[in-house]
Amino acid sequence: MGDFEVDAVRKQFPALAEGAAHFDGPGGSQTPQAVADAVARTMVSALANRGRLTAAERRADDIVVGARQAMADLLGTDPGGIVYGRSMTQLTYDFSRTLAKNWGPGDEVIVTRLDHDANVRPWVQAAAAVGATVRWLSFDPATSELDDIQPLLSGQTRLVAVTGASNLLGTRPDLESIAAKVHATGALLYVDGVHLTAHAPVDASFADFYACSPYKFFGPHCGVLSASPVLLEGLRPDKLLPASDVVPERFEFGTLPYELLAGTTAAVDFIAGLGGTGATRRERLLGSLALLENYEDELRADLEPRLAAIDGVTLHGKAQRRTPTLLFSVDGWEPRAVAAELAEAGVNAPAGTFYALETARHAGLGDIGAVRAGLAPYTDRTDVDRLVEAVERLGS
């Protein structure tokens, strides 16, 4: 599988010593030692509110500036437009309320049935609060491919919210094509990149807003949003009067969690060290993520037909471009019962809708969902064998 050294990668994740085969990465990856060390080191170092007077102030400031640059390198965007929040959900709620200040009756917002609810409900609720109209972009349940957005776009469209990759089905829409159509109408594009960012090289510059979660790609629990600083300058969020009004600090409420930002930088550096080469961190990130994408795709190509060949197993999600995420059901078994049996076998593959409620319902899975097996850089062929063997035993 190319130059991706999975054995060397696995050694950097202390949690793997517990012995489980982790297919639960789409809900949050395991953490490499380097990230844990960065968080711990920051927690025991002298810190203060950001400034340049004392060592503690300078350390806090350097951590924030460094984390903005690290995420900009990962996403191919401007560090001056990197906004931190408690989670992607919180950031999306904040921005939906801010953007909706300029909406009213007659304006339209487009959301999709392929998205996690964090990129659906904030927009639906913000639109309802100001009398704007919500239009729904669907997908084909048979192929899991997103429908063409063009028929929904109009001169009244103000914003389109779409996923970079479905956290339930793995579908990766053609974002650049969507962006071109959206921008041709003068609307803004808000991309949920939470599930995509962990699995492929990303150039988020095509999106007006790109949100993601470092804990899905080996970092701590926080959220990140990337946007053009020029675009952010034109937005006026509700904020405390003494709080900074500069961009991007204008959108960050309260003191930032310095330890989590240090961990985020360490996570980006960890990804850059997965085999990519180049003079800059951005170049190393692109190379590493290309290696990772190839590795995970090959591993999925091994796992998918083996699961499909098991009597009673139904695989959901057939899009041509997907993340290494498999969703499956087993005849005669409730999804959570399957997950429980797998857990007993030391295989962590949870069940549910994973907050992609509209997706599960439209795919015919209702509010129960199915079992999700997500591959990660630390997944190897022995993990795949354990999952297949555990599912096979369900029918024996």
C-alpha positions as CSV (number, residue, x, y, z in Angstrom):
1,M,0.0,0.0,0.0
2,G,2.5,2.5,-1.1
3,D,4.7,4.3,1.4
4,F,2.1,4.5,4.2
5,E,3.6,2.7,7.2
6,V,0.6,1.6,9.2
7,D,2.7,-0.3,11.8
8,A,4.7,2.8,12.6
9,V,1.6,4.9,12.8
10,R,-0.1,2.4,15.2
11,K,2.8,2.6,17.6
12,Q,2.0,6.3,18.2
13,F,-1.5,5.7,19.5
14,P,-1.4,4.5,23.2
15,A,-5.1,3.7,23.2
16,L,-4.5,0.8,20.8
17,A,-2.7,-1.0,23.6
18,E,-6.1,-1.8,25.1
19,G,-6.6,-4.2,22.3
20,A,-9.8,-3.1,20.6
21,A,-10.1,-2.8,16.8
22,H,-11.3,0.8,16.4
23,F,-13.9,1.4,13.6
24,D,-15.3,4.3,15.6
25,G,-13.1,7.0,14.1
26,P,-16.0,8.9,12.4
27,G,-17.3,9.7,15.9
28,G,-13.8,10.8,17.1
29,S,-10.4,9.4,16.3
30,Q,-7.9,8.0,18.9
31,T,-5.2,10.4,20.0
32,P,-1.5,10.1,19.2
33,Q,1.0,10.5,22.0
34,A,2.4,13.7,20.5
35,V,-0.9,15.4,20.7
36,A,-1.5,14.3,24.3
37,D,2.0,15.6,25.2
38,A,1.3,19.0,23.6
39,V,-1.9,19.4,25.6
40,A,-0.2,18.3,28.9
41,R,2.9,20.5,28.3
42,T,0.7,23.5,27.8
43,M,-1.4,22.8,30.9
44,V,1.7,22.8,33.1
45,S,3.4,25.8,31.5
46,A,2.9,29.4,32.6
47,L,0.0,31.0,30.8
48,A,-1.9,34.3,30.9
49,N,-4.2,36.3,28.7
50,R,-2.7,36.9,25.3
51,G,-0.1,39.7,25.1
52,R,3.6,40.3,24.5
53,L,4.7,41.6,27.9
54,T,5.4,38.5,30.0
55,A,6.6,35.1,29.1
56,A,3.2,33.7,30.0
57,E,1.4,36.2,27.8
58,R,3.7,35.5,24.9
59,R,3.3,31.8,25.2
60,A,-0.5,32.1,25.0
61,D,-0.3,34.4,22.0
62,D,2.2,32.2,20.2
63,I,0.0,29.1,20.8
64,V,-3.0,30.9,19.2
65,V,-1.1,32.3,16.3
66,G,0.6,28.9,15.7
67,A,-2.7,27.1,15.7
68,R,-4.3,29.5,13.2
69,Q,-1.3,28.9,10.9
70,A,-1.4,25.1,11.4
71,M,-5.1,24.9,10.4
72,A,-4.6,27.3,7.5
73,D,-1.9,25.0,6.3
74,L,-4.2,22.0,6.6
75,L,-7.1,23.7,4.8
76,G,-5.2,25.8,2.3
77,T,-6.6,29.0,3.5
78,D,-5.7,32.3,5.3
79,P,-4.7,32.1,9.0
80,G,-6.4,35.4,9.5
81,G,-9.7,33.7,8.8
82,I,-9.4,30.8,11.2
83,V,-12.0,30.9,14.0
84,Y,-12.0,28.6,17.0
85,G,-15.0,27.4,18.9
86,R,-16.2,24.8,21.3
87,S,-17.4,22.6,18.5
88,M,-18.4,22.7,14.8
89,T,-22.0,22.7,16.0
90,Q,-21.5,25.7,18.2
91,L,-19.7,27.6,15.4
92,T,-22.4,26.8,12.9
93,Y,-25.1,28.1,15.3
94,D,-23.1,31.2,15.9
95,F,-22.6,31.9,12.2
96,S,-26.2,31.0,11.3
97,R,-27.5,33.7,13.7
98,T,-25.0,36.2,12.5
99,L,-25.7,35.7,8.8
100,A,-29.5,35.6,9.4
101,K,-29.4,39.2,10.6
102,N,-29.3,40.1,6.9
103,W,-32.1,37.7,5.8
104,G,-35.8,38.2,5.7
105,P,-39.0,37.1,4.0
106,G,-38.4,36.2,0.4
107,D,-34.8,35.1,1.0
108,E,-34.0,31.4,0.6
109,V,-31.5,29.0,2.3
110,I,-30.7,25.5,0.9
111,V,-29.8,22.6,3.1
112,T,-29.4,18.9,2.2
113,R,-30.7,15.6,3.3
114,L,-27.1,14.2,3.2
115,D,-25.9,16.4,6.0
116,H,-25.2,15.9,9.7
117,D,-27.9,17.8,11.6
118,A,-25.2,20.3,12.7
119,N,-25.3,21.7,9.2
120,V,-29.1,21.5,8.9
121,R,-30.9,22.6,12.1
122,P,-29.0,25.8,12.7
123,W,-29.9,27.0,9.3
124,V,-33.5,25.8,9.4
125,Q,-34.0,27.5,12.8
126,A,-32.2,30.7,11.8
127,A,-34.3,31.0,8.6
128,A,-37.5,30.4,10.6
129,A,-36.6,33.2,13.1
130,V,-36.5,35.8,10.3
131,G,-39.1,34.4,7.9
132,A,-36.8,33.1,5.3
133,T,-37.6,30.0,3.2
134,V,-35.7,26.7,3.5
135,R,-35.3,24.6,0.4
136,W,-34.1,21.0,0.6
137,L,-31.6,19.3,-1.7
138,S,-32.1,15.5,-1.6
139,F,-30.1,12.5,-2.7
140,D,-30.8,9.2,-4.5
141,P,-31.3,6.5,-1.8
142,A,-30.2,3.9,-4.4
143,T,-26.9,5.5,-5.2
144,S,-26.3,7.8,-2.3
145,E,-25.4,10.5,-4.8
146,L,-26.5,14.1,-4.1
147,D,-29.0,15.6,-6.5
148,D,-28.2,18.4,-8.8
149,I,-28.4,21.7,-6.9
150,Q,-29.0,23.9,-9.9
151,P,-32.9,23.6,-10.0
152,L,-33.0,24.9,-6.4
153,L,-30.8,28.0,-6.9
154,S,-32.3,31.4,-7.6
155,G,-31.7,35.1,-7.2
156,Q,-33.3,34.7,-3.7
157,T,-30.7,32.1,-2.5
158,R,-28.6,33.6,0.3
159,L,-26.7,30.5,1.5
160,V,-26.2,26.9,0.7
161,A,-25.1,24.5,3.4
162,V,-23.6,21.2,2.2
163,T,-21.4,18.4,3.6
164,G,-17.9,17.7,2.3
165,A,-18.6,14.0,3.0
166,S,-21.6,12.3,4.6
167,N,-20.6,11.0,8.1
168,L,-23.2,8.3,7.6
169,L,-22.9,7.1,4.0
170,G,-19.5,8.4,3.2
171,T,-20.7,10.2,0.0
172,R,-18.4,13.0,-1.2
173,P,-20.3,15.5,-3.3
174,D,-18.5,17.4,-6.0
175,L,-17.9,20.5,-3.9
176,E,-16.1,22.6,-6.5
177,S,-19.0,22.1,-9.0
178,I,-21.5,23.0,-6.3
179,A,-19.4,26.1,-5.3
180,A,-19.4,27.3,-8.9
181,K,-23.1,27.1,-9.2
182,V,-23.8,28.7,-5.8
183,H,-21.4,31.6,-6.4
184,A,-22.9,32.2,-9.8
185,T,-26.1,33.2,-8.0
186,G,-24.2,35.4,-5.6
187,A,-25.0,33.1,-2.6
188,L,-22.6,31.9,0.1
189,L,-21.4,28.3,0.5
190,Y,-21.0,26.8,4.0
191,V,-19.3,23.4,4.0
192,D,-19.3,20.9,6.8
193,G,-15.9,19.4,6.4
194,V,-15.9,17.4,9.7
195,H,-15.9,14.0,8.1
196,L,-13.9,14.9,5.0
197,T,-10.9,16.5,6.6
198,A,-9.7,13.4,8.2
199,H,-9.5,11.4,5.0
200,A,-8.3,13.4,2.1
201,P,-6.3,16.4,1.0
202,V,-8.4,19.6,1.4
203,D,-8.3,22.9,-0.4
204,A,-11.1,24.8,1.3
205,S,-10.5,28.1,-0.5
206,F,-13.5,27.4,-2.8
207,A,-15.9,27.6,0.2
208,D,-17.0,30.8,1.9
209,F,-17.1,29.0,5.2
210,Y,-15.5,25.6,5.9
211,A,-16.0,24.1,9.4
212,C,-14.3,21.0,10.9
213,S,-13.5,19.3,14.2
214,P,-9.8,18.6,15.2
215,Y,-10.9,15.6,17.3
216,K,-11.9,13.8,14.1
217,F,-8.3,14.0,12.9
218,F,-6.3,13.1,16.0
219,G,-6.7,16.4,17.8
220,P,-8.5,17.7,20.9
221,H,-12.2,18.4,21.2
222,C,-12.8,21.8,19.6
223,G,-14.2,23.3,16.4
224,V,-12.6,25.3,13.6
225,L,-14.1,27.5,11.0
226,S,-12.2,28.9,8.0
227,A,-13.3,31.9,6.0
228,S,-11.9,34.8,4.1
229,P,-10.9,37.6,6.5
230,V,-12.5,40.1,4.1
231,L,-15.8,38.2,4.4
232,L,-15.5,38.1,8.2
233,E,-14.9,41.8,8.3
234,G,-18.4,42.4,7.0
235,L,-20.2,40.2,9.6
236,R,-21.2,41.6,13.0
237,P,-21.8,38.9,15.6
238,D,-23.3,39.7,19.0
239,K,-20.4,40.0,21.4
240,L,-19.4,41.6,24.7
241,L,-18.6,45.3,24.4
242,P,-15.0,45.1,25.8
243,A,-14.2,42.1,23.7
244,S,-11.9,42.5,20.7
245,D,-13.6,43.6,17.5
246,V,-10.8,42.5,15.2
247,V,-11.1,39.5,12.9
248,P,-11.0,36.6,13.7
249,E,-11.2,37.3,17.4
250,R,-14.5,39.0,16.9
251,F,-16.1,35.6,16.6
252,E,-14.4,33.9,19.5
253,F,-16.1,34.3,22.9
254,G,-14.2,34.2,26.1
255,T,-10.6,33.1,26.7
256,L,-9.5,30.5,24.2
257,P,-8.5,27.0,25.4
258,Y,-4.7,27.3,24.8
259,E,-4.1,23.7,25.6
260,L,-6.5,22.5,23.0
261,L,-5.1,24.9,20.4
262,A,-1.6,23.5,21.2
263,G,-3.0,20.0,20.7
264,T,-4.6,21.1,17.4
265,T,-1.2,22.3,16.1
266,A,0.4,19.0,17.2
267,A,-2.4,17.0,15.4
268,V,-1.7,18.9,12.1
269,D,2.1,18.3,12.5
270,F,1.3,14.6,13.2
271,I,-0.6,14.4,9.9
272,A,2.2,16.2,8.0
273,G,4.6,13.5,9.3
274,L,2.7,10.6,7.8
275,G,4.9,10.3,4.8
276,G,4.5,13.5,2.8
277,T,7.5,15.4,1.6
278,G,8.1,19.0,0.7
279,A,9.7,22.2,1.9
280,T,6.5,23.5,3.6
281,R,4.1,22.0,6.0
282,R,1.3,22.5,3.5
283,E,3.2,20.4,0.9
284,R,3.9,17.7,3.5
285,L,0.2,17.7,4.5
286,L,-1.0,17.3,1.0
287,G,1.5,14.4,0.4
288,S,0.6,12.7,3.7
289,L,-3.1,12.9,3.1
290,A,-2.8,11.6,-0.4
291,L,-0.9,8.6,1.0
292,L,-3.5,8.2,3.7
293,E,-6.4,8.4,1.2
294,N,-4.9,5.7,-1.0
295,Y,-4.2,3.5,2.0
296,E,-7.7,3.8,3.4
297,D,-9.3,3.3,0.0
298,E,-7.4,0.1,-0.6
299,L,-8.3,-1.1,2.9
300,R,-12.0,-0.3,2.2
301,A,-11.7,-2.2,-1.1
302,D,-10.7,-5.3,0.9
303,L,-13.3,-4.9,3.6
304,E,-16.4,-3.9,1.6
305,P,-16.8,-7.1,-0.6
306,R,-16.1,-9.3,2.3
307,L,-18.9,-7.7,4.4
308,A,-21.2,-7.8,1.4
309,A,-20.6,-11.5,0.9
310,I,-21.9,-12.4,4.4
311,D,-25.4,-13.8,4.4
312,G,-27.9,-11.3,5.7
313,V,-25.6,-8.3,5.5
314,T,-26.8,-5.2,3.6
315,L,-24.4,-2.4,2.8
316,H,-25.8,1.2,2.5
317,G,-24.0,3.8,0.6
318,K,-22.9,3.3,-3.0
319,A,-21.6,6.7,-4.2
320,Q,-18.6,6.6,-6.5
321,R,-16.6,9.0,-4.4
322,R,-16.7,8.1,-0.7
323,T,-14.7,8.2,2.5
324,P,-13.7,4.8,3.9
325,T,-16.9,4.6,5.8
326,L,-19.2,1.6,5.6
327,L,-22.7,1.5,6.9
328,F,-24.4,-1.9,7.2
329,S,-27.4,-3.8,8.6
330,V,-27.7,-7.5,9.5
331,D,-31.0,-9.3,8.9
332,G,-32.8,-10.2,12.1
333,W,-30.6,-8.0,14.3
334,E,-31.3,-4.5,15.7
335,P,-28.3,-2.3,14.8
336,R,-27.5,-1.6,18.5
337,A,-27.5,-5.4,19.2
338,V,-25.0,-5.9,16.4
339,A,-22.8,-3.2,17.9
340,A,-23.0,-4.8,21.3
341,E,-22.0,-8.2,19.9
342,L,-19.1,-6.7,18.0
343,A,-18.0,-4.9,21.2
344,E,-18.0,-8.2,23.0
345,A,-15.5,-9.4,20.4
346,G,-13.3,-6.3,20.9
347,V,-14.5,-4.6,17.7
348,N,-15.7,-1.0,18.2
349,A,-18.2,-0.3,15.5
350,P,-21.2,1.7,16.9
351,A,-24.7,1.9,15.6
352,G,-27.3,4.7,15.1
353,T,-27.9,7.6,12.9
354,F,-25.0,9.6,14.3
355,Y,-26.9,12.9,14.1
356,A,-27.4,12.4,10.3
357,L,-31.1,12.1,11.0
358,E,-32.3,13.4,7.6
359,T,-29.9,11.1,5.9
360,A,-31.0,8.0,7.8
361,R,-34.7,8.7,7.2
362,H,-34.3,9.4,3.5
363,A,-32.2,6.3,3.1
364,G,-35.0,4.2,4.6
365,L,-33.2,3.5,7.9
366,G,-35.6,5.6,10.0
367,D,-34.5,6.9,13.4
368,I,-32.6,3.6,14.2
369,G,-29.9,3.8,11.6
370,A,-27.4,1.0,11.1
371,V,-23.9,-0.1,12.1
372,R,-21.0,2.2,11.0
373,A,-17.5,1.0,10.4
374,G,-15.0,3.8,9.7
375,L,-11.4,3.2,8.7
376,A,-8.6,5.3,10.1
377,P,-4.8,5.6,9.6
378,Y,-4.3,3.2,12.5
379,T,-6.6,0.6,11.0
380,D,-4.8,-2.5,9.7
381,R,-5.7,-5.7,8.0
382,T,-5.9,-7.6,11.3
383,D,-8.6,-5.1,12.4
384,V,-10.5,-5.8,9.1
385,D,-10.2,-9.5,9.7
386,R,-11.6,-9.2,13.2
387,L,-14.6,-7.1,12.0
388,V,-15.4,-9.6,9.3
389,E,-15.1,-12.6,11.5
390,A,-17.2,-11.0,14.2
391,V,-20.0,-10.2,11.7
392,E,-19.8,-13.7,10.3
393,R,-20.4,-15.2,13.8
394,L,-23.7,-13.3,14.0
395,G,-25.2,-15.8,11.5
396,S,-23.7,-18.9,13.0
